[in-house]
Amino acid sequence: DTVERAALTMTEMRIGGMPVVDEENRLVGIITDMDIFKVLIDITGAKHGGVQLALELPTTSGSLKEVLSDLKALDARIVSILTSYEPESADQRMVYIRIQPMDRYLENKVVESIQEKYKMIYWARDNVHTLIH
């Protein structure tokens, strides 16, 4: 099974760890919530800094491609992209994009440009900056 499946099982069962077994059902290790946190940090690229943009995008085909093209035009290098359909909506999704650190002026330019064109929920460098619409 995957790390995601382990995290889902641990959350549903409200436990902080569980055994890992091989094909013969022999114990080969234990996965803990700390292991899940480490994977999350690796997947998000959070330890590398940069800026995270949280956008609400339509679920229509090509909506993410347009954002990525705009980021490329701004010379922003993407570290990670995560998508969430929670809370479940038929026509909207949350997209979290982390870009590599840049000169502060250029980071601000990226944030402003993306904010002008898309529904940005927040952006984060060191602190979360909530947008008021």
HUURZI-V708909 format. One record per backbone hydrogen bond with DSSP energy under -1.0 kcal/mol. CO is the residue of the C=O (numbers start at 1). NH is the residue of the N-H. Records with the same first field share a line. If there is no record, write none. Layout:
# HUURZI-V708909
CO->NH, NH
This chain:
# HUURZI-V708909
2->6
3->7
4->8
5->9
6->10
7->11
8->12
9->13
10->15
16->33
18->31
20->28, 29
22->25
26->22
29->20
31->18
32->36
33->37
34->38
35->39
36->40
37->41
38->42
39->43
40->44
41->45
45->48
46->49
51->99
52->124
53->97
54->121, 122
55->95
57->93
60->63
62->66
63->67
64->68
65->69
66->70
67->71
68->72
69->73
70->74
71->76
72->75
77->100
80->98
82->96
84->94
91->59
93->57
94->84
95->55
96->82
97->53
98->79, 80
99->51
103->107
104->108
105->109
106->110
107->111
108->112
109->113
110->114
111->115
112->116
114->118
118->120
119->56
121->131
122->54
123->129
124->52
127->125
129->123
